[in-house]
Amino acid sequence: MEDEFTDICMSVVKKLLNLKMDRKEDKNTPWSHMSEDERFMNFLREYEKLCKKYGVYIDACGCCNSPWMVLAKDEDDIDLHIEHLIREYED
């Protein structure tokens, strides 16, 4: 169970890092048909479900972007985290 959770978290981190990359012209990928906004929002919906399922979210250092996992105190912590990610994306 722990290995599965670790694999899921690592997958989420990789997806978060990929959103920061400026990739144009993705070809033959599962997301080729999606706009950047669709990719981000679809990912966030799944990420939020995962965070609420395990009570854990992934945060990062403000200066170097090093990720780490945070144990949420309650669902409000996760809601605030998701809102923060949306604001960061919109800026």
Phi and psi in degrees as a GROMACS rama.xvg file:
@    title "Ramachandran Plot"
@    xaxis  label "Phi"
@    yaxis  label "Psi"
@TYPE xy
-64.2211  -39.3359  GLU-2
-63.4377  -40.274  ASP-3
-63.8666  -43.5176  GLU-4
-62.9074  -43.4976  PHE-5
-61.8815  -43.3275  THR-6
-61.6456  -41.9388  ASP-7
-63.6495  -45.5884  ILE-8
-62.6549  -42.222  CYS-9
-64.4933  -37.6184  MET-10
-62.4377  -42.1896  SER-11
-63.5996  -44.6211  VAL-12
-59.0619  -46.0568  VAL-13
-60.5406  -40.8468  LYS-14
-65.899  -41.0817  LYS-15
-61.5903  -43.3904  LEU-16
-65.8806  -37.1136  LEU-17
-64.9243  -30.8517  ASN-18
-64.5501  -30.0371  LEU-19
-73.3584  -21.9033  LYS-20
-77.7671  140.74  MET-21
-92.9987  90.4579  ASP-22
-111.221  121.116  ARG-23
-110.052  155.902  LYS-24
64.1009  40.5064  GLU-25
-62.9117  126.944  ASP-26
-120.559  140.843  LYS-27
54.3984  45.8788  ASN-28
-121.974  162.085  THR-29
-61.8924  -17.7579  PRO-30
-106.561  6.71972  TRP-31
-53.7454  -34.4715  SER-32
-83.8145  -4.89391  HIS-33
-100.69  146.306  MET-34
-75.1872  167.724  SER-35
-60.5535  -40.3524  GLU-36
-62.9664  -43.0843  ASP-37
-62.5817  -43.245  GLU-38
-59.2626  -47.929  ARG-39
-63.2172  -49.9754  PHE-40
-67.9439  -39.5906  MET-41
-62.5265  -42.7943  ASN-42
-62.3743  -46.2576  PHE-43
-61.1078  -38.4993  LEU-44
-59.8143  -46.6091  ARG-45
-69.3585  -39.7204  GLU-46
-62.6103  -42.5602  TYR-47
-62.0259  -42.2066  GLU-48
-61.0849  -43.1048  LYS-49
-63.6234  -44.5452  LEU-50
-59.8888  -44.3684  CYS-51
-72.373  -28.4311  LYS-52
-65.7734  -40.8623  LYS-53
-107.403  -8.81983  TYR-54
68.9951  32.465  GLY-55
-136.02  141.115  VAL-56
-135.177  164.186  TYR-57
-105.689  123.274  ILE-58
-112.46  174.812  ASP-59
-148.358  154.782  ALA-60
-64.6743  139.34  CYS-61
-70.1004  -22.2613  GLY-62
-101.649  -35.2265  CYS-63
-117.256  -4.264  CYS-64
66.2489  18.3097  ASN-65
-67.1024  123.051  SER-66
-83.7879  153.759  PRO-67
-151.118  158.788  TRP-68
-93.8107  140.661  MET-69
-120.791  131.624  VAL-70
-81.762  117.416  LEU-71
-70.3501  144.758  ALA-72
-76.7793  -35.8715  LYS-73
-163  -178.508  ASP-74
-66.3947  -25.3573  GLU-75
-60.5666  -38.8399  ASP-76
-57.0403  -44.7437  ASP-77
-69.0595  -42.3993  ILE-78
-58.4725  -44.476  ASP-79
-62.8926  -40.1703  LEU-80
-62.1091  -46.3173  HIS-81
-64.076  -42.8868  ILE-82
-60.0575  -40.422  GLU-83
-61.5393  -44.8207  HIS-84
-62.2179  -38.8749  LEU-85
-64.857  -45.034  ILE-86
-61.2433  -42.4913  ARG-87
-62.2584  -40.5094  GLU-88
-67.3294  -39.9286  TYR-89
-70.9458  -24.0111  GLU-90
